[in-house]
Every structure is written in C-alpha cells, then in structure tokens.
C-alpha cells in the first residue's frame, strides 16, 4: 500500500489541486485550510 503514488506526492503539489477543486465548488481558501487543519491536526502556521 505504501507504494501507491499518493504517498509519494508532496503536499505542495497536492494543495493547488485541492484549491482548484474547491473553487469549482464555490468554496473559499479559508474553508479548504480549515478542513486540511482538521484532517491533519496542523494549525494554520504549520500548514
């Protein structure tokens, strides 16, 4: 399972993709950041 390509991706490469999808669904950057912080346990400074 660790060989799956998602585990090899850097977060800096995935984040813009999340933002694009959120914008298509009329969501804001703040909403995306809030969800990512909730999922990862990081705060905005660490993110």
N, CA, C and O atoms as a GROMACS GRO file, in nm:
protein
  188
    1UNK      N    1   0.081  -0.119   0.000
    1UNK     CA    2   0.000   0.000   0.000
    1UNK      C    3   0.086   0.126   0.000
    1UNK      O    4   0.046   0.226  -0.059
    2UNK      N    5   0.201   0.123   0.063
    2UNK     CA    6   0.288   0.241   0.067
    2UNK      C    7   0.347   0.275  -0.069
    2UNK      O    8   0.404   0.383  -0.086
    3UNK      N    9   0.334   0.187  -0.165
    3UNK     CA   10   0.386   0.213  -0.298
    3UNK      C   11   0.288   0.291  -0.384
    3UNK      O   12   0.320   0.326  -0.498
    4UNK      N   13   0.171   0.318  -0.332
    4UNK     CA   14   0.072   0.393  -0.408
    4UNK      C   15   0.124   0.534  -0.435
    4UNK      O   16   0.193   0.592  -0.351
    5UNK      N   17   0.092   0.589  -0.550
    5UNK     CA   18   0.150   0.717  -0.591
    5UNK      C   19   0.112   0.833  -0.500
    5UNK      O   20   0.188   0.930  -0.491
    6UNK      N   21  -0.003   0.826  -0.431
    6UNK     CA   22  -0.042   0.936  -0.343
    6UNK      C   23   0.056   0.952  -0.227
    6UNK      O   24   0.076   1.064  -0.179
    7UNK      N   25   0.118   0.843  -0.184
    7UNK     CA   26   0.214   0.850  -0.074
    7UNK      C   27   0.346   0.912  -0.118
    7UNK      O   28   0.426   0.953  -0.033
    8UNK      N   29   0.370   0.918  -0.247
    8UNK     CA   30   0.494   0.974  -0.298
    8UNK      C   31   0.481   1.122  -0.334
    8UNK      O   32   0.581   1.186  -0.368
    9UNK      N   33   0.358   1.176  -0.327
    9UNK     CA   34   0.336   1.315  -0.366
    9UNK      C   35   0.366   1.410  -0.250
    9UNK      O   36   0.340   1.378  -0.135
   10UNK      N   37   0.421   1.524  -0.283
   10UNK     CA   38   0.445   1.628  -0.183
   10UNK      C   39   0.316   1.707  -0.164
   10UNK      O   40   0.238   1.725  -0.257
   11UNK      N   41   0.297   1.753  -0.041
   11UNK     CA   42   0.176   1.831  -0.012
   11UNK      C   43   0.171   1.957  -0.096
   11UNK      O   44   0.063   2.001  -0.136
   12UNK      N   45   0.287   2.016  -0.123
   12UNK     CA   46   0.291   2.138  -0.204
   12UNK      C   47   0.241   2.113  -0.346
   12UNK      O   48   0.202   2.207  -0.415
   13UNK      N   49   0.243   1.990  -0.390
   13UNK     CA   50   0.191   1.956  -0.522
   13UNK      C   51   0.042   1.924  -0.520
   13UNK      O   52  -0.026   1.937  -0.622
   14UNK      N   53  -0.009   1.882  -0.405
   14UNK     CA   54  -0.149   1.844  -0.393
   14UNK      C   55  -0.236   1.964  -0.357
   14UNK      O   56  -0.351   1.972  -0.400
   15UNK      N   57  -0.183   2.055  -0.279
   15UNK     CA   58  -0.261   2.169  -0.230
   15UNK      C   59  -0.324   2.250  -0.343
   15UNK      O   60  -0.443   2.282  -0.334
   16UNK      N   61  -0.251   2.285  -0.448
   16UNK     CA   62  -0.316   2.361  -0.557
   16UNK      C   63  -0.431   2.283  -0.622
   16UNK      O   64  -0.528   2.344  -0.669
   17UNK      N   65  -0.421   2.153  -0.625
   17UNK     CA   66  -0.529   2.072  -0.681
   17UNK      C   67  -0.654   2.078  -0.592
   17UNK      O   68  -0.766   2.085  -0.642
   18UNK      N   69  -0.633   2.076  -0.460
   18UNK     CA   70  -0.745   2.094  -0.368
   18UNK      C   71  -0.809   2.232  -0.388
   18UNK      O   72  -0.932   2.244  -0.387
   19UNK      N   73  -0.727   2.333  -0.407
   19UNK     CA   74  -0.779   2.469  -0.424
   19UNK      C   75  -0.860   2.479  -0.554
   19UNK      O   76  -0.966   2.541  -0.555
   20UNK      N   77  -0.812   2.420  -0.661
   20UNK     CA   78  -0.886   2.422  -0.787
   20UNK      C   79  -1.022   2.355  -0.773
   20UNK      O   80  -1.123   2.407  -0.821
   21UNK      N   81  -1.024   2.242  -0.708
   21UNK     CA   82  -1.150   2.170  -0.689
   21UNK      C   83  -1.244   2.251  -0.602
   21UNK      O   84  -1.364   2.258  -0.630
   22UNK      N   85  -1.192   2.311  -0.496
   22UNK     CA   86  -1.275   2.392  -0.407
   22UNK      C   87  -1.334   2.511  -0.482
   22UNK      O   88  -1.451   2.544  -0.463
   23UNK      N   89  -1.255   2.575  -0.565
   23UNK     CA   90  -1.304   2.689  -0.641
   23UNK      C   91  -1.414   2.647  -0.739
   23UNK      O   92  -1.510   2.722  -0.760
   24UNK      N   93  -1.402   2.530  -0.797
   24UNK     CA   94  -1.507   2.480  -0.887
   24UNK      C   95  -1.637   2.458  -0.811
   24UNK      O   96  -1.745   2.467  -0.868
   25UNK      N   97  -1.625   2.429  -0.681
   25UNK     CA   98  -1.743   2.403  -0.598
   25UNK      C   99  -1.783   2.527  -0.516
   25UNK      O  100  -1.858   2.516  -0.419
   26UNK      N  101  -1.731   2.643  -0.556
   26UNK     CA  102  -1.763   2.771  -0.491
   26UNK      C  103  -1.728   2.772  -0.342
   26UNK      O  104  -1.805   2.822  -0.260
   27UNK      N  105  -1.614   2.716  -0.309
   27UNK     CA  106  -1.563   2.718  -0.171
   27UNK      C  107  -1.445   2.814  -0.164
   27UNK      O  108  -1.385   2.848  -0.266
   28UNK      N  109  -1.412   2.856  -0.043
   28UNK     CA  110  -1.304   2.953  -0.025
   28UNK      C  111  -1.177   2.884   0.022
   28UNK      O  112  -1.178   2.769   0.066
   29UNK      N  113  -1.066   2.957   0.010
   29UNK     CA  114  -0.936   2.908   0.058
   29UNK      C  115  -0.943   2.882   0.208
   29UNK      O  116  -0.886   2.784   0.257
   30UNK      N  117  -1.012   2.968   0.280
   30UNK     CA  118  -1.023   2.953   0.425
   30UNK      C  119  -1.095   2.822   0.461
   30UNK      O  120  -1.058   2.756   0.558
   31UNK      N  121  -1.196   2.787   0.384
   31UNK     CA  122  -1.267   2.662   0.411
   31UNK      C  123  -1.177   2.542   0.385
   31UNK      O  124  -1.177   2.445   0.462
   32UNK      N  125  -1.100   2.548   0.278
   32UNK     CA  126  -1.008   2.439   0.246
   32UNK      C  127  -0.902   2.427   0.356
   32UNK      O  128  -0.873   2.316   0.402
   33UNK      N  129  -0.846   2.539   0.397
   33UNK     CA  130  -0.744   2.537   0.502
   33UNK      C  131  -0.801   2.481   0.633
   33UNK      O  132  -0.734   2.405   0.703
   34UNK      N  133  -0.923   2.520   0.665
   34UNK     CA  134  -0.987   2.471   0.788
   34UNK      C  135  -1.003   2.319   0.784
   34UNK      O  136  -0.975   2.252   0.884
   35UNK      N  137  -1.046   2.266   0.672
   35UNK     CA  138  -1.065   2.121   0.659
   35UNK      C  139  -0.931   2.049   0.666
   35UNK      O  140  -0.919   1.946   0.733
   36UNK      N  141  -0.829   2.102   0.598
   36UNK     CA  142  -0.698   2.038   0.600
   36UNK      C  143  -0.640   2.040   0.740
   36UNK      O  144  -0.580   1.941   0.784
   37UNK      N  145  -0.656   2.149   0.811
   37UNK     CA  146  -0.609   2.156   0.950
   37UNK      C  147  -0.681   2.053   1.036
   37UNK      O  148  -0.619   1.986   1.119
   38UNK      N  149  -0.810   2.040   1.015
   38UNK     CA  150  -0.888   1.943   1.092
   38UNK      C  151  -0.841   1.800   1.062
   38UNK      O  152  -0.828   1.718   1.154
   39UNK      N  153  -0.817   1.770   0.936
   39UNK     CA  154  -0.777   1.635   0.898
   39UNK      C  155  -0.636   1.600   0.944
   39UNK      O  156  -0.610   1.487   0.985
   40UNK      N  157  -0.544   1.698   0.936
   40UNK     CA  158  -0.404   1.669   0.965
   40UNK      C  159  -0.364   1.697   1.109
   40UNK      O  160  -0.266   1.640   1.158
   41UNK      N  161  -0.438   1.785   1.177
   41UNK     CA  162  -0.401   1.823   1.312
   41UNK      C  163  -0.305   1.941   1.317
   41UNK      O  164  -0.267   1.985   1.425
   42UNK      N  165  -0.265   1.992   1.201
   42UNK     CA  166  -0.179   2.109   1.197
   42UNK      C  167  -0.262   2.235   1.216
   42UNK      O  168  -0.382   2.234   1.190
   43UNK      N  169  -0.198   2.343   1.261
   43UNK     CA  170  -0.267   2.472   1.263
   43UNK      C  171  -0.226   2.551   1.140
   43UNK      O  172  -0.144   2.504   1.061
   44UNK      N  173  -0.281   2.671   1.123
   44UNK     CA  174  -0.253   2.748   1.002
   44UNK      C  175  -0.107   2.785   0.988
   44UNK      O  176  -0.056   2.793   0.876
   45UNK      N  177  -0.039   2.808   1.099
   45UNK     CA  178   0.104   2.843   1.094
   45UNK      C  179   0.184   2.724   1.042
   45UNK      O  180   0.273   2.740   0.959
   46UNK      N  181   0.153   2.605   1.092
   46UNK     CA  182   0.225   2.485   1.049
   46UNK      C  183   0.190   2.447   0.905
   46UNK      O  184   0.272   2.392   0.832
   47UNK      N  185   0.067   2.478   0.866
   47UNK     CA  186   0.023   2.444   0.731
   47UNK      C  187   0.099   2.525   0.630
   47UNK      O  188   0.076   2.511   0.510
   0.00000   0.00000   0.00000
